Amino acid sequence: MKKIILITGGSRGIGAAVAHLAAEQGYAVCISYLHNQAAADAVVAAIRLKNGEAMAVQADVALEDDIVRLFKQVDAAFGPLTALVNNAGVLAGQARVDEMDSARIQRIFATNVIGSFICAREAVRRMSTRYGGTGGAIVNLSSRASRLGSPGEYVDYAASKAAIDTLSIGLSKEVAAEGIRVNTVSPGIIYTDIHASGGEPQRVDRVKETIPMKRGGYPEEVARAVLWLLSDEASYTTGTTLDVAGGR
């Protein structure tokens, strides 16, 4: 059966690394992006250059209508989805909780939590044997912040990722008998652009000495964990969180 993967937020960082590795492993790849079409197009072009199948779709995963449209475009272009990676996420500037306003918190949760819920809903409706599907796998991207809390920096982001942890546990049990596995990858401090959006582009280098391995991680290291959980090698693994955090 053809392997078809959708990666939200796949134009850069961990999402792009997952897209490249998935293509190498024979998946037809769809990535969604919010604003950076040039970066998304570059990922697609690189995959196609190696004779892979890829497409990019603009979609804001904070908007339910955009998510529904995204999944319909994957259906039309490639056929029945077999893998979903809920990777899209946003981060606001470093702040204490007593400095945060409601708009900031709502924006974080709309993308990181509600968007992941709706994407999971659409994936289940396509994959589940309950709906006539043939099964599949979902990997949700969490963060070690969900258990560390990110005090003084991103407690709202950390809380949103804790919600992702719980989504994975509950959903995995709901759909385990319907041919769908649901797992979580929890990255630690990784060299990606997300730190710049929080106001500190060099954050990884600042904190790397607090990591037992004394270095930051790379998107490709996270991608390998994601693709393992999607693969048949993880056929008896569901409801599990795999930390990729250098021991932190």
Summary of the structure (lengths in Angstrom):
residues: 248
radius of gyration: 17.0
end to end distance: 38.5
largest distance: 51.5
contacts: 881
relative contact order: 0.14
helix: 51%
strand: 16%
